[in-house]
Amino acid sequence: MHGFRREDGLFDIEGHLQDTKSYAFDNDDRGRVEPGEELHGMWIRLTITDHLEIVSAEAVSDFTPYAICPQAAPNFAALAGLKIGPGFNRAVNERVGGILGCTHLREMLGQMATVAYQTLVGQRKKRTDAEAAHKRPSILGTCLAYAPDSPVVARRWPAWAVPKDTAAD
């Protein structure tokens, strides 16, 4: 997965899933699948704004175990209009969950959301440094590294750092 800024100022976040086996096996729709041949070969591209809003989504299934599987890919265009943030996975499931989508493509979207955030964090930092000095960083408390009492928070956001509770030691 990777993300990059386009010339038009939007960002593309691309994900690729490749599934191969080390052994040959028979497949009802494809015949024999040989070792190293892709069982799944799928792509997703999300085009997003710098506010993490999905402008367009495109999915492609080049290799699938069943002939019917590629029919799910066009449904991922329904992700346009979603915002990556709290509730994103739930909204994805509402639009392309179950029989509307593909499990493998859908599961990539959670990791792609992380890539989107990481791609934009540098861009957003430039824009928000001045206002961020007075606002609690929204990333605080989202993982171990960003725990309010972590050394990372103490180093990056000393005003928002909370000393470790020494009473428990």
C-alpha positions as CSV (number, residue, x, y, z in Angstrom):
1,M,0.0,0.0,0.0
2,H,1.1,3.5,-0.7
3,G,-0.2,7.0,-0.9
4,F,0.9,10.1,-2.8
5,R,-0.1,13.6,-3.7
6,R,-1.4,14.1,-7.2
7,E,-0.7,17.2,-9.4
8,D,-4.3,18.3,-8.9
9,G,-3.8,18.5,-5.1
10,L,-5.8,15.3,-4.3
11,F,-4.2,12.2,-2.9
12,D,-4.3,8.6,-4.2
13,I,-4.1,5.8,-1.7
14,E,-3.5,2.4,-3.4
15,G,-3.7,-1.1,-2.0
16,H,-2.8,-4.4,-3.6
17,L,-3.5,-7.9,-2.4
18,Q,-1.7,-10.9,-3.8
19,D,-2.4,-14.4,-2.6
20,T,-0.4,-17.3,-3.9
21,K,0.0,-20.9,-2.8
22,S,3.2,-23.0,-2.7
23,Y,1.3,-26.0,-4.1
24,A,-1.0,-26.7,-7.1
25,F,-4.7,-27.3,-6.7
26,D,-7.8,-27.7,-8.8
27,N,-10.3,-24.9,-9.0
28,D,-13.8,-25.3,-10.4
29,D,-13.8,-22.0,-12.2
30,R,-10.2,-21.6,-13.2
31,G,-9.1,-25.2,-13.7
32,R,-5.7,-25.9,-12.2
33,V,-4.0,-23.1,-10.2
34,E,-0.2,-23.7,-10.2
35,P,2.3,-22.9,-7.4
36,G,3.0,-19.2,-7.4
37,E,0.1,-18.3,-9.6
38,E,-2.2,-15.7,-8.0
39,L,-5.4,-17.0,-6.5
40,H,-6.3,-13.4,-5.5
41,G,-4.9,-10.4,-7.3
42,M,-6.8,-7.3,-6.3
43,W,-6.3,-3.5,-6.3
44,I,-8.1,-0.6,-4.7
45,R,-7.5,3.1,-5.4
46,L,-9.0,5.7,-3.2
47,T,-8.8,9.3,-4.3
48,I,-9.1,11.6,-1.3
49,T,-9.0,15.3,-0.3
50,D,-6.7,16.7,2.3
51,H,-9.6,16.4,4.8
52,L,-9.7,12.6,4.3
53,E,-12.9,12.7,2.2
54,I,-13.2,10.0,-0.5
55,V,-13.7,11.6,-3.9
56,S,-13.7,8.4,-5.8
57,A,-12.9,4.7,-5.3
58,E,-12.0,2.1,-7.9
59,A,-11.4,-1.6,-7.3
60,V,-10.1,-4.2,-9.7
61,S,-10.0,-8.0,-9.3
62,D,-7.5,-9.4,-11.8
63,F,-7.3,-12.8,-10.2
64,T,-10.1,-14.5,-8.2
65,P,-11.0,-18.0,-7.2
66,Y,-14.5,-17.7,-8.7
67,A,-15.6,-16.2,-12.1
68,I,-18.3,-14.2,-10.3
69,C,-15.9,-12.4,-7.9
70,P,-14.9,-9.5,-10.2
71,Q,-18.5,-8.4,-10.3
72,A,-18.1,-7.0,-6.8
73,A,-15.4,-4.6,-7.7
74,P,-17.5,-1.8,-9.3
75,N,-19.6,-1.6,-6.1
76,F,-16.7,-0.1,-4.4
77,A,-17.4,3.2,-6.2
78,A,-20.1,3.6,-3.6
79,L,-17.4,4.6,-1.1
80,A,-17.2,8.1,-2.7
81,G,-18.5,10.6,-0.2
82,L,-17.3,8.8,2.9
83,K,-14.8,10.4,5.3
84,I,-12.0,8.4,6.7
85,G,-12.2,8.7,10.5
86,P,-14.4,7.5,13.3
87,G,-17.1,5.1,12.0
88,F,-15.3,4.5,8.7
89,N,-15.3,0.7,8.9
90,R,-19.0,0.7,9.8
91,A,-19.8,3.0,6.9
92,V,-17.8,0.8,4.5
93,N,-19.7,-2.3,5.7
94,E,-23.0,-0.5,5.1
95,R,-22.0,0.3,1.5
96,V,-20.0,-2.8,0.4
97,G,-20.5,-5.3,3.2
98,G,-21.9,-8.8,2.8
99,I,-23.2,-9.7,-0.7
100,L,-22.5,-6.2,-2.0
101,G,-18.7,-6.5,-1.9
102,C,-15.7,-8.7,-1.5
103,T,-14.2,-9.6,1.9
104,H,-10.7,-9.3,0.7
105,L,-11.2,-5.9,-0.9
106,R,-13.2,-4.6,2.1
107,E,-10.5,-5.8,4.6
108,M,-7.8,-3.8,2.8
109,L,-9.7,-0.6,3.4
110,G,-8.9,-0.5,7.1
111,Q,-5.2,-0.5,6.4
112,M,-5.7,1.9,3.6
113,A,-7.3,4.3,6.0
114,T,-4.1,4.2,8.1
115,V,-2.0,4.8,4.9
116,A,-4.2,7.8,4.1
117,Y,-3.7,9.3,7.5
118,Q,0.1,8.7,7.3
119,T,0.2,10.2,3.8
120,L,-1.6,13.4,4.9
121,V,-0.1,13.9,8.3
122,G,2.9,15.8,6.9
123,Q,0.8,17.9,4.7
124,R,-1.6,18.7,7.5
125,K,1.2,19.4,10.0
126,K,2.4,22.3,7.8
127,R,-1.1,23.8,7.8
128,T,-1.9,23.4,11.4
129,D,1.3,24.0,13.4
130,A,0.1,27.4,14.5
131,E,-3.4,26.3,15.6
132,A,-2.1,23.0,17.1
133,A,-0.2,24.8,19.8
134,H,-3.5,25.4,21.6
135,K,-5.5,22.4,20.7
136,R,-5.1,18.8,22.0
137,P,-3.7,16.6,19.3
138,S,-6.5,14.2,18.2
139,I,-4.1,11.3,17.9
140,L,-3.5,11.2,21.7
141,G,-4.7,8.0,23.2
142,T,-5.0,6.1,19.9
143,C,-2.2,3.6,20.6
144,L,0.6,2.8,23.1
145,A,3.0,5.3,21.5
146,Y,0.5,8.1,21.8
147,A,-0.7,7.3,25.3
148,P,-0.7,10.6,27.3
149,D,2.0,9.2,29.6
150,S,4.3,7.9,26.9
151,P,7.8,9.3,26.2
152,V,6.7,10.0,22.6
153,V,3.9,12.4,23.8
154,A,6.3,14.0,26.3
155,R,8.8,14.7,23.5
156,R,6.3,15.8,20.8
157,W,3.6,17.5,22.8
158,P,5.0,18.3,26.3
159,A,2.0,20.5,27.1
160,W,-0.3,17.5,26.7
161,A,1.9,14.9,28.4
162,V,0.7,13.3,31.7
163,P,3.4,11.9,34.0
164,K,3.2,8.2,34.7
165,D,1.4,7.3,37.9
166,T,4.2,6.4,40.2
167,A,1.7,5.4,43.0
168,A,1.0,2.1,41.2
169,D,4.7,1.2,41.2
